[in-house]
Amino acid sequence: MTLSKRSIETLLDLVEIKLSCIQVFDRDDARELAALELARNELHAFSGAPKPSEVVAFEQAGGKNRRVRAAL
């Protein structure tokens, strides 16, 4: 069974929405987060779309570095 590009994009949107809402409190949440990230990567591979970029460290006003991940 194959999925249309539209279906893959819809699934990808749903996975990304859930990823943006998930809060990790325990191991089960961490496993779910890892499964969702894997699903997102697989859907990106199926769709042929580029993977989201990762935004790396930037300087804060207090002089501390902070890592931020964001899909661009």
C-alpha positions as CSV (number, residue, x, y, z in Angstrom):
1,M,0.0,0.0,0.0
2,T,1.3,3.4,-0.9
3,L,0.4,6.8,0.5
4,S,-0.1,9.9,-1.5
5,K,2.1,12.9,-1.1
6,R,-0.9,14.8,0.4
7,S,-1.5,12.0,3.0
8,I,2.2,12.0,4.0
9,E,2.2,15.8,4.4
10,T,-1.0,15.6,6.5
11,L,0.6,12.9,8.7
12,L,3.7,14.9,9.0
13,D,1.7,18.0,10.1
14,L,0.0,15.9,12.8
15,V,3.2,14.4,14.1
16,E,4.8,17.9,14.3
17,I,1.8,19.3,16.1
18,K,2.0,16.5,18.7
19,L,5.8,17.0,19.0
20,S,5.2,20.7,19.8
21,C,2.7,19.8,22.5
22,I,4.4,16.9,24.3
23,Q,6.0,17.5,27.7
24,V,8.4,14.9,29.0
25,F,7.8,14.0,32.6
26,D,8.9,10.3,32.7
27,R,10.4,7.5,30.6
28,D,7.2,6.7,28.8
29,D,7.0,10.3,27.6
30,A,10.6,10.2,26.5
31,R,9.9,7.0,24.5
32,E,6.9,8.6,22.9
33,L,9.0,11.6,22.0
34,A,11.6,9.4,20.4
35,A,9.0,7.5,18.5
36,L,7.4,10.7,17.2
37,E,10.8,12.0,16.1
38,L,11.5,8.8,14.3
39,A,8.1,8.9,12.6
40,R,8.8,12.5,11.6
41,N,12.1,11.5,10.1
42,E,10.6,8.6,8.2
43,L,7.8,10.8,6.8
44,H,10.3,13.4,5.7
45,A,12.2,10.6,3.9
46,F,9.0,9.4,2.2
47,S,7.9,12.9,1.2
48,G,11.3,13.9,-0.3
49,A,11.1,17.2,1.7
50,P,14.2,18.4,3.4
51,K,14.6,17.7,7.1
52,P,14.0,20.6,9.4
53,S,17.0,22.5,10.4
54,E,18.4,22.7,13.9
55,V,19.1,26.1,15.4
56,V,22.1,25.9,17.6
57,A,23.5,28.0,20.4
58,F,23.1,31.8,20.6
59,E,24.3,34.4,23.1
60,Q,21.8,35.5,25.7
61,A,21.8,38.8,27.5
62,G,23.2,37.2,30.7
63,G,26.1,35.7,28.7
64,K,24.9,32.2,29.0
65,N,24.6,29.9,25.9
66,R,21.4,28.1,25.4
67,R,20.6,25.4,22.8
68,V,17.4,25.8,21.0
69,R,15.9,23.4,18.5
70,A,13.5,24.6,15.9
71,A,12.0,23.4,12.7
72,L,12.6,25.9,10.0
